[in-house]
Amino acid sequence: MGCDTVKKIIEVINKLNLSDDEYELYGNYKAKLNIKNKDKKGKLILITSTNPTPYGEGKTTLNIGLTDSLNKLGYKAISTLREPSLGPVFGRKGGASGGGLAKVEPELDINLHFTGDFHAITSANNLLCSIIDNHMYQGNELNIDEVVFNRCLDINDRELRNIKLNNREEHFVITPASELMAILCLSKDLDDLKNRISKIIVGYTKDKKEIYVSDLKCTDALTILLKEAIKPNLVGTLYGNPCIIHGGPFANIAHGCNSIIATNTALTLADYVVTEAGFGSDLGALKFFDIKSRIDNFNPICVVINTTIKSLKYNGNDNLEKGLENLKFHIENMQKFNDNVIVSLNKFESDTEEEIKIVKNYTKELNTDFVVSTMYQDGEDGCIDLANIIINKENTKKYEIYNLEDDLDTKIKKVCKLYGCNDIEYKCLDKIKNINKNYPICIAKTPASITDDKNKLGYPTNFTMTVTDVKVFNGAGFIVVYMGNILTMPGLSKDSNYLKMHIN
């Protein structure tokens, strides 16, 4: 099948044999899904990457290209992705719908408002903030002394990082970093969503008693705002193959995976489901195994590490052989979690055969499958070799970095040891000691480096990491550990994408 025209969503729906009550059309090219109580039959494939660089590595493009190639080989395959955030779209990174012949449509809609999920999350989040302040204004019956739930906005706006309200300081976060985004992505159904929302900690009394959303009696009101947003979104690739896009937590300041509902929906409908985890494997993929898989026991048959010659050179200060050390880190750590780690080189025209051979020989020394992928240029033909390697894979390995019963300090040290860190500095030791919950942790740090310092490229050793703050996401069920100079509300750059946009 060619890709001369964008396929209408009903053609994608027909491929999945959905009944009328299992989908709701959002125009000609988008739909919401509502599929329940089916057995999961598909095999899961996880896409991750080496540490990201300014050039872009192409995880999403690989995800879509592999899905198209698997379908061309006669398998029913579905891509699952996160929804793009408006912050990066108008900032430096741009959209997240793939590229070349490996992308999903309608591209502009997906990168902008899509079906309104991000707006619903933002509205519910800020309604809760308004309710908290109204409760305090109306007499503060719950004796809230410290508010810990923040407003959010899906725009890069550095001026909102620290603002002054009438009764306290406020710190906006970008919507993908909000707890409600994490909750939406980790909920199994609407009832689970409502239950998790009720458990959000909004503040503390003077004697440090936790105050929850349920105490404010607004759980139902917040859930009503998210009743449509919790339904996964269906679109199609250029070849008319299905792609479910739902949720969008950043991997550097959140858990970086699409929703559990989307993944499970895809697994009930397909032979193979191709999913991805944001940024490098030190962030998204690690959190996939440590957070998302703890909730619903996801077990990918393989982990595909996407990389490019450009990114390897960047990590080696323009030296390919030196940059390969960064690839080695990601291979060795993913091999702890999965039997089958595959390196996929996203080929660019500037790559030489000699450079490709160097990478191939290096991966061979690490007992890792290697393949060259050309999905951007060749569409459904670009990942055939990768697809043929994957279809024979099975995984039996399960690995946990720490026990949930470990104290918070122990959990942090075990994750940092995985990075290769040999010392940890704490700037919030009292908070660390006072948090006693059997939750996984979500490291928030720079994606540009294995460390918490964006300037330490490659595979650093003998480094210190600094814990600057911790926060309990009680509804999401994890603890965020902030490391280094990490920002939860990005700013626009001097040469942001909004300068290059034109409308016809």
Solvent accessible surface area in square Angstrom, and as a share of the most:
residue,aa,sasa,rsa
1,M,143,0.64
2,G,47,0.46
3,C,29,0.17
4,D,142,0.73
5,T,94,0.55
6,V,63,0.36
7,K,33,0.14
8,K,97,0.41
9,I,4,0.02
10,I,68,0.35
11,E,84,0.38
12,V,0,0.00
13,I,2,0.01
14,N,94,0.48
15,K,77,0.33
16,L,8,0.04
17,N,120,0.61
18,L,20,0.10
19,S,55,0.36
20,D,119,0.62
21,D,115,0.60
22,E,23,0.10
23,Y,37,0.14
24,E,67,0.30
25,L,96,0.48
26,Y,68,0.26
27,G,54,0.52
28,N,89,0.45
29,Y,76,0.29
30,K,27,0.12
31,A,0,0.00
32,K,1,0.00
33,L,1,0.01
34,N,56,0.29
35,I,24,0.12
36,K,140,0.59
37,N,155,0.80
38,K,90,0.38
39,D,130,0.67
40,K,98,0.42
41,K,127,0.54
42,G,17,0.17
43,K,72,0.31
44,L,7,0.03
45,I,0,0.00
46,L,0,0.00
47,I,0,0.00
48,T,0,0.00
49,S,2,0.01
50,T,0,0.00
51,N,0,0.00
52,P,27,0.17
53,T,17,0.10
54,P,99,0.62
55,Y,126,0.48
56,G,36,0.35
57,E,12,0.05
58,G,23,0.22
59,K,31,0.13
60,T,23,0.13
61,T,14,0.08
62,L,0,0.00
63,N,0,0.00
64,I,0,0.00
65,G,0,0.00
66,L,0,0.00
67,T,0,0.00
68,D,1,0.00
69,S,0,0.00
70,L,0,0.00
71,N,33,0.17
72,K,105,0.44
73,L,66,0.33
74,G,68,0.65
75,Y,73,0.28
76,K,64,0.27
77,A,0,0.00
78,I,0,0.00
79,S,0,0.00
80,T,0,0.00
81,L,2,0.01
82,R,45,0.16
83,E,10,0.04
84,P,13,0.08
85,S,5,0.03
86,L,18,0.09
87,G,1,0.01
88,P,24,0.15
89,V,10,0.05
90,F,63,0.26
91,G,1,0.01
92,R,152,0.55
93,K,138,0.58
94,G,16,0.15
95,G,35,0.33
96,A,27,0.21
97,S,3,0.02
98,G,25,0.24
99,G,15,0.14
100,G,29,0.28
101,L,66,0.33
102,A,0,0.00
103,K,44,0.19
104,V,0,0.00
105,E,25,0.11
106,P,22,0.14
107,E,55,0.25
108,L,126,0.63
109,D,53,0.27
110,I,1,0.01
111,N,19,0.10
112,L,50,0.25
113,H,112,0.50
114,F,17,0.07
115,T,22,0.13
116,G,22,0.21
117,D,3,0.02
118,F,14,0.06
119,H,76,0.34
120,A,21,0.16
121,I,1,0.00
122,T,18,0.10
123,S,55,0.36
124,A,0,0.00
125,N,1,0.01
126,N,43,0.22
127,L,63,0.31
128,L,0,0.00
129,C,0,0.00
130,S,56,0.36
131,I,38,0.19
132,I,0,0.00
133,D,33,0.17
134,N,79,0.40
135,H,38,0.17
136,M,41,0.19
137,Y,181,0.69
138,Q,123,0.55
139,G,61,0.58
140,N,36,0.18
141,E,150,0.67
142,L,44,0.22
143,N,102,0.52
144,I,5,0.02
145,D,77,0.40
146,E,71,0.32
147,V,24,0.14
148,V,32,0.18
149,F,11,0.04
150,N,32,0.16
151,R,43,0.16
152,C,0,0.00
153,L,62,0.31
154,D,9,0.05
155,I,65,0.33
156,N,15,0.07
157,D,44,0.23
158,R,117,0.43
159,E,131,0.59
160,L,36,0.18
161,R,61,0.22
162,N,103,0.53
163,I,49,0.25
164,K,151,0.64
165,L,42,0.21
166,N,164,0.84
167,N,82,0.42
168,R,39,0.14
169,E,103,0.46
170,E,2,0.01
171,H,77,0.34
172,F,27,0.11
173,V,22,0.13
174,I,0,0.00
175,T,0,0.00
176,P,0,0.00
177,A,6,0.05
178,S,3,0.02
179,E,11,0.05
180,L,0,0.00
181,M,0,0.00
182,A,1,0.00
183,I,0,0.00
184,L,0,0.00
185,C,0,0.00
186,L,0,0.00
187,S,0,0.00
188,K,94,0.40
189,D,73,0.38
190,L,81,0.40
191,D,113,0.58
192,D,30,0.15
193,L,0,0.00
194,K,81,0.34
195,N,71,0.36
196,R,33,0.12
197,I,0,0.00
198,S,22,0.14
199,K,90,0.38
200,I,0,0.00
201,I,7,0.04
202,V,0,0.00
203,G,0,0.00
204,Y,45,0.17
205,T,16,0.09
206,K,170,0.72
207,D,115,0.60
208,K,136,0.57
209,K,130,0.55
210,E,42,0.19
211,I,3,0.02
212,Y,68,0.26
213,V,0,0.00
214,S,56,0.36
215,D,50,0.26
216,L,22,0.11
217,K,182,0.77
218,C,8,0.05
219,T,15,0.09
220,D,80,0.41
221,A,44,0.34
222,L,0,0.00
223,T,12,0.07
224,I,112,0.57
225,L,73,0.36
226,L,0,0.00
227,K,102,0.43
228,E,62,0.28
229,A,3,0.02
230,I,11,0.06
231,K,35,0.15
232,P,5,0.03
233,N,0,0.00
234,L,0,0.00
235,V,0,0.00
236,G,7,0.07
237,T,2,0.01
238,L,16,0.08
239,Y,13,0.05
240,G,3,0.02
241,N,6,0.03
242,P,3,0.02
243,C,0,0.00
244,I,0,0.00
245,I,0,0.00
246,H,0,0.00
247,G,0,0.00
248,G,3,0.03
249,P,0,0.00
250,F,32,0.13
251,A,0,0.00
252,N,23,0.12
253,I,6,0.03
254,A,3,0.02
255,H,0,0.00
256,G,0,0.00
257,C,1,0.01
258,N,1,0.00
259,S,0,0.00
260,I,0,0.00
261,I,25,0.13
262,A,0,0.00
263,T,0,0.00
264,N,30,0.15
265,T,7,0.04
266,A,0,0.00
267,L,11,0.06
268,T,17,0.10
269,L,12,0.06
270,A,0,0.00
271,D,60,0.31
272,Y,13,0.05
273,V,0,0.00
274,V,0,0.00
275,T,1,0.01
276,E,9,0.04
277,A,0,0.00
278,G,1,0.01
279,F,48,0.20
280,G,0,0.00
281,S,1,0.01
282,D,4,0.02
283,L,0,0.00
284,G,0,0.00
285,A,0,0.00
286,L,8,0.04
287,K,3,0.01
288,F,1,0.00
289,F,26,0.11
290,D,5,0.03
291,I,1,0.01
292,K,0,0.00
293,S,9,0.06
294,R,62,0.22
295,I,44,0.22
296,D,27,0.14
297,N,109,0.56
298,F,7,0.03
299,N,63,0.32
300,P,0,0.00
301,I,10,0.05
302,C,0,0.00
303,V,0,0.00
304,V,0,0.00
305,I,0,0.00
306,N,0,0.00
307,T,0,0.00
308,T,1,0.00
309,I,4,0.02
310,K,77,0.33
311,S,0,0.00
312,L,0,0.00
313,K,60,0.25
314,Y,78,0.30
315,N,6,0.03
316,G,3,0.02
317,N,126,0.64
318,D,118,0.61
319,N,72,0.37
320,L,11,0.06
321,E,99,0.44
322,K,109,0.46
323,G,0,0.00
324,L,3,0.02
325,E,60,0.27
326,N,0,0.00
327,L,0,0.00
328,K,67,0.28
329,F,4,0.02
330,H,0,0.00
331,I,0,0.00
332,E,58,0.26
333,N,10,0.05
334,M,2,0.01
335,Q,53,0.24
336,K,79,0.34
337,F,5,0.02
338,N,1,0.00
339,D,66,0.34
340,N,22,0.12
341,V,8,0.05
342,I,0,0.00
343,V,0,0.00
344,S,0,0.00
345,L,0,0.00
346,N,9,0.04
347,K,51,0.22
348,F,69,0.29
349,E,165,0.74
350,S,78,0.50
351,D,12,0.06
352,T,67,0.39
353,E,129,0.58
354,E,109,0.49
355,E,28,0.13
356,I,14,0.07
357,K,116,0.49
358,I,44,0.22
359,V,0,0.00
360,K,110,0.47
361,N,69,0.36
362,Y,45,0.17
363,T,0,0.00
364,K,154,0.65
365,E,134,0.60
366,L,35,0.17
367,N,140,0.72
368,T,11,0.07
369,D,53,0.28
370,F,32,0.13
371,V,11,0.06
372,V,46,0.27
373,S,0,0.00
374,T,28,0.16
375,M,0,0.00
376,Y,118,0.45
377,Q,73,0.32
378,D,67,0.35
379,G,0,0.00
380,E,19,0.08
381,D,76,0.40
382,G,7,0.07
383,C,1,0.01
384,I,39,0.20
385,D,91,0.47
386,L,0,0.00
387,A,0,0.00
388,N,63,0.32
389,I,47,0.24
390,I,0,0.00
391,I,39,0.20
392,N,122,0.63
393,K,42,0.18
394,E,105,0.47
395,N,15,0.08
396,T,119,0.69
397,K,70,0.30
398,K,124,0.52
399,Y,82,0.31
400,E,106,0.48
401,I,14,0.07
402,Y,6,0.02
403,N,85,0.44
404,L,52,0.26
405,E,130,0.58
406,D,29,0.15
407,D,90,0.47
408,L,8,0.04
409,D,40,0.21
410,T,42,0.24
411,K,1,0.00
412,I,0,0.00
413,K,103,0.44
414,K,76,0.32
415,V,0,0.00
416,C,1,0.01
417,K,156,0.66
418,L,22,0.11
419,Y,2,0.01
420,G,34,0.33
421,C,14,0.08
422,N,99,0.51
423,D,81,0.42
424,I,29,0.15
425,E,85,0.38
426,Y,47,0.18
427,K,137,0.58
428,C,17,0.10
429,L,81,0.40
430,D,107,0.55
431,K,95,0.40
432,I,7,0.03
433,K,144,0.61
434,N,122,0.63
435,I,29,0.15
436,N,138,0.71
437,K,53,0.23
438,N,89,0.46
439,Y,52,0.20
440,P,14,0.09
441,I,3,0.02
442,C,0,0.00
443,I,3,0.01
444,A,0,0.00
445,K,0,0.00
446,T,22,0.13
447,P,25,0.16
448,A,28,0.22
449,S,2,0.01
450,I,1,0.00
451,T,1,0.00
452,D,20,0.10
453,D,49,0.26
454,K,131,0.56
455,N,117,0.60
456,K,79,0.34
457,L,45,0.23
458,G,7,0.07
459,Y,66,0.25
460,P,21,0.13
461,T,97,0.57
462,N,122,0.63
463,F,7,0.03
464,T,58,0.34
465,M,0,0.00
466,T,25,0.15
467,V,0,0.00
468,T,48,0.28
469,D,49,0.26
470,V,4,0.02
471,K,55,0.23
472,V,18,0.10
473,F,14,0.06
474,N,15,0.07
475,G,2,0.02
476,A,1,0.01
477,G,19,0.18
478,F,0,0.00
479,I,1,0.00
480,V,1,0.00
481,V,0,0.00
482,Y,30,0.11
483,M,1,0.00
484,G,18,0.17
485,N,141,0.73
486,I,31,0.16
487,L,81,0.40
488,T,33,0.19
489,M,2,0.01
490,P,36,0.23
491,G,19,0.19
492,L,57,0.28
493,S,35,0.23
494,K,195,0.83
495,D,72,0.37
496,S,0,0.00
497,N,25,0.13
498,Y,100,0.38
499,L,105,0.52
500,K,130,0.55
501,M,83,0.37
502,H,167,0.75
503,I,171,0.87
504,N,195,1.00
